[in-house]
Amino acid sequence: MTAMRGFPRRLLIGTAAVLTILSLAHLRPWERIGNAATAELDVGYLPVTCHLTCPVTDFATRTTTTSTRFQSERFPDFPTVAEALKARKIDATFILAPLAMSLVEQGVPIKIVYLGHRDGSTVIVAKDSPAKSIRDLAGKKFARPSKYSNQYLVITKLMEDAGMRPDEINFVDMPPPEMPSALATGAIDAYFVGEPFAAKAEMAGTGRVLYYAKDIWPHFISCVLVVRQELIDEHPAIVRDLVRGIAESGEWAERNRMAAAKVAAEYYKQDRKLLEFVLTQPPDRVSYRGLTPTDYDMKQIMHYAIKAGILRKEIDLGKLMDLRFIPEHIEPAAITVTQQ
C-alpha cells in the first residue's frame, strides 16, 4: 500500500496523542484536487491510547482544509509493525521504545523523532487477587506486550527494587487486546499494558489496578515515533510536518479529552465510555504533553534494556535520535468535534 501523493511545503494543522503506530510514507506522483496539490500519508497504529494521536490526526485532516491528508492504518501487534518497518513497507511508525533501540542496534536505518505519550500503562491483577505488591506475583503468569516493551523494563526495575530475580515471575508475550479476556478466564494472573486494555478489565469488574506506570517510573514512555532515514534525507519537510501534527494533536487531546475519546472510539472500534474512562480516571493516567525525548529518558531505558538482555550495550544518542523536527511552540490542532 502506497502512502503519499506529492508532498506539502507546510502542514497547517495536524494531530497526535496516545493509542497509535504511524506507518507507510511512500511518495506517489503529483495529484491535484482542484488547484491544490495534496500529500497523503498513511499512518499505522495499534488501538491503544499510546497511539491516540494517529486517529486524531486522521480525523483532523479529513475534516479541515490542509495540504496533507493522514490516513490511519491499524496494525494487530508490535512484531508485525517491526517487520513492516524492517522491510520498508512503512517509513514511519509509533513503536515500543526498547524495540526501536533493538532495531537500531540491528542496523535498521531509523531515528526516534518524537514520543507518542507519557504514562498511560497499568499493571492489572484479577479482581479477587490477594496481591498487594510485585512480590506477591512470584510464580504467577504475567502477560506483557513483548520482551521488547518498556512495560517489561518497568517490571524488571520493580523486581530489582524488591530484591526479586528475573525468573521469579513467569512472563508470557500476548497481544494487548487479548489480555483482558485472558485475565477473566484465569489464563493469566496479571498483565501490564498500555490503555485502554487495563481499564477494560477494571470496568468489566474482572480486574483491579495494582500499579500505574506513572507511580513506578514517573513520565513513563512506552512508544516512540520513528521514521526511516530515507524519509528524513529525501523529504525532511514531511517529517517536520508529521511531528508538528502529532505535537498539535497531543495538545488538542489534552484540552479536549472527551472529544478525543469520541474520535478515537470510531477508529479503534471500541466503547467510547471506555476511552472516556481512560482519559479521565484519573486525569493524569495518560499525558500527551512533554513529548520531546530527553537524553536521560533514553539512557534510562537503555540501562534496563541491557539488564533485560534486549541490548548488548548503549547506543550512541546521535545514532538513535533526530530532534530537529520538533516545533518550538505547540498550539492545539484546529479540530471541531460535535458531541452527541
JOTA-V394674 format. One record per residue. N is the residue number from 1. RES is the residue in one small letter. NEAR is the number of other ideal C-beta (glycine too) atoms within 12 Angstrom. Layout:
N_RES_NEAR ; N_RES_NEAR
This chain:
1_m_19 ; 2_t_21 ; 3_a_37 ; 4_m_39 ; 5_r_27 ; 6_g_25 ; 7_f_33 ; 8_p_32 ; 9_r_18 ; 10_r_19 ; 11_l_38 ; 12_l_22 ; 13_i_36 ; 14_g_49 ; 15_t_56 ; 16_a_58 ; 17_a_60 ; 18_v_53 ; 19_l_56 ; 20_t_56 ; 21_i_49 ; 22_l_55 ; 23_s_46 ; 24_l_37 ; 25_a_44 ; 26_h_27 ; 27_l_23 ; 28_r_21 ; 29_p_15 ; 30_w_16 ; 31_e_18 ; 32_r_13 ; 33_i_16 ; 34_g_8 ; 35_n_7 ; 36_a_19 ; 37_a_22 ; 38_t_27 ; 39_a_39 ; 40_e_35 ; 41_l_48 ; 42_d_38 ; 43_v_52 ; 44_g_44 ; 45_y_48 ; 46_l_49 ; 47_p_41 ; 48_v_53 ; 49_t_56 ; 50_c_56 ; 51_h_55 ; 52_l_55 ; 53_t_56 ; 54_c_55 ; 55_p_48 ; 56_v_56 ; 57_t_56 ; 58_d_45 ; 59_f_43 ; 60_a_43 ; 61_t_39 ; 62_r_25 ; 63_t_22 ; 64_t_26 ; 65_t_17 ; 66_t_35 ; 67_s_31 ; 68_t_43 ; 69_r_37 ; 70_f_49 ; 71_q_31 ; 72_s_44 ; 73_e_36 ; 74_r_30 ; 75_f_37 ; 76_p_21 ; 77_d_31 ; 78_f_44 ; 79_p_26 ; 80_t_25 ; 81_v_41 ; 82_a_35 ; 83_e_21 ; 84_a_34 ; 85_l_42 ; 86_k_26 ; 87_a_16 ; 88_r_23 ; 89_k_25 ; 90_i_39 ; 91_d_42 ; 92_a_53 ; 93_t_52 ; 94_f_55 ; 95_i_54 ; 96_l_48 ; 97_a_51 ; 98_p_44 ; 99_l_44 ; 100_a_51 ; 101_m_46 ; 102_s_37 ; 103_l_37 ; 104_v_39 ; 105_e_24 ; 106_q_19 ; 107_g_12 ; 108_v_30 ; 109_p_22 ; 110_i_43 ; 111_k_40 ; 112_i_48 ; 113_v_43 ; 114_y_48 ; 115_l_48 ; 116_g_56 ; 117_h_51 ; 118_r_38 ; 119_d_41 ; 120_g_48 ; 121_s_51 ; 122_t_45 ; 123_v_47 ; 124_i_44 ; 125_v_35 ; 126_a_33 ; 127_k_23 ; 128_d_14 ; 129_s_26 ; 130_p_16 ; 131_a_26 ; 132_k_15 ; 133_s_21 ; 134_i_29 ; 135_r_20 ; 136_d_23 ; 137_l_34 ; 138_a_22 ; 139_g_17 ; 140_k_30 ; 141_k_25 ; 142_f_43 ; 143_a_41 ; 144_r_38 ; 145_p_45 ; 146_s_37 ; 147_k_29 ; 148_y_35 ; 149_s_48 ; 150_n_51 ; 151_q_53 ; 152_y_42 ; 153_l_44 ; 154_v_42 ; 155_i_41 ; 156_t_37 ; 157_k_28 ; 158_l_32 ; 159_m_30 ; 160_e_20 ; 161_d_17 ; 162_a_22 ; 163_g_13 ; 164_m_23 ; 165_r_13 ; 166_p_24 ; 167_d_12 ; 168_e_22 ; 169_i_32 ; 170_n_19 ; 171_f_31 ; 172_v_25 ; 173_d_29 ; 174_m_32 ; 175_p_29 ; 176_p_46 ; 177_p_29 ; 178_e_24 ; 179_m_44 ; 180_p_36 ; 181_s_22 ; 182_a_30 ; 183_l_39 ; 184_a_23 ; 185_t_16 ; 186_g_18 ; 187_a_21 ; 188_i_34 ; 189_d_34 ; 190_a_46 ; 191_y_50 ; 192_f_51 ; 193_v_52 ; 194_g_54 ; 195_e_54 ; 196_p_47 ; 197_f_43 ; 198_a_46 ; 199_a_42 ; 200_k_37 ; 201_a_39 ; 202_e_32 ; 203_m_26 ; 204_a_23 ; 205_g_15 ; 206_t_26 ; 207_g_37 ; 208_r_25 ; 209_v_31 ; 210_l_36 ; 211_y_33 ; 212_y_31 ; 213_a_41 ; 214_k_27 ; 215_d_20 ; 216_i_31 ; 217_w_32 ; 218_p_18 ; 219_h_29 ; 220_f_44 ; 221_i_47 ; 222_s_53 ; 223_c_57 ; 224_v_45 ; 225_l_58 ; 226_v_48 ; 227_v_45 ; 228_r_39 ; 229_q_27 ; 230_e_23 ; 231_l_40 ; 232_i_29 ; 233_d_16 ; 234_e_18 ; 235_h_30 ; 236_p_22 ; 237_a_25 ; 238_i_41 ; 239_v_41 ; 240_r_31 ; 241_d_40 ; 242_l_51 ; 243_v_45 ; 244_r_39 ; 245_g_54 ; 246_i_57 ; 247_a_43 ; 248_e_41 ; 249_s_55 ; 250_g_52 ; 251_e_34 ; 252_w_37 ; 253_a_49 ; 254_e_36 ; 255_r_24 ; 256_n_32 ; 257_r_36 ; 258_m_25 ; 259_a_34 ; 260_a_48 ; 261_a_38 ; 262_k_31 ; 263_v_42 ; 264_a_51 ; 265_a_31 ; 266_e_24 ; 267_y_38 ; 268_y_38 ; 269_k_17 ; 270_q_34 ; 271_d_21 ; 272_r_26 ; 273_k_20 ; 274_l_32 ; 275_l_43 ; 276_e_29 ; 277_f_30 ; 278_v_48 ; 279_l_41 ; 280_t_23 ; 281_q_24 ; 282_p_20 ; 283_p_18 ; 284_d_25 ; 285_r_35 ; 286_v_51 ; 287_s_36 ; 288_y_47 ; 289_r_28 ; 290_g_25 ; 291_l_43 ; 292_t_30 ; 293_p_36 ; 294_t_20 ; 295_d_19 ; 296_y_15 ; 297_d_32 ; 298_m_34 ; 299_k_22 ; 300_q_27 ; 301_i_47 ; 302_m_34 ; 303_h_24 ; 304_y_37 ; 305_a_36 ; 306_i_22 ; 307_k_24 ; 308_a_31 ; 309_g_17 ; 310_i_32 ; 311_l_30 ; 312_r_16 ; 313_k_15 ; 314_e_22 ; 315_i_32 ; 316_d_16 ; 317_l_22 ; 318_g_14 ; 319_k_21 ; 320_l_35 ; 321_m_35 ; 322_d_30 ; 323_l_29 ; 324_r_19 ; 325_f_32 ; 326_i_30 ; 327_p_27 ; 328_e_13 ; 329_h_10 ; 330_i_28 ; 331_e_22 ; 332_p_29 ; 333_a_42 ; 334_a_24 ; 335_i_37 ; 336_t_18 ; 337_v_29 ; 338_t_11 ; 339_q_14 ; 340_q_9
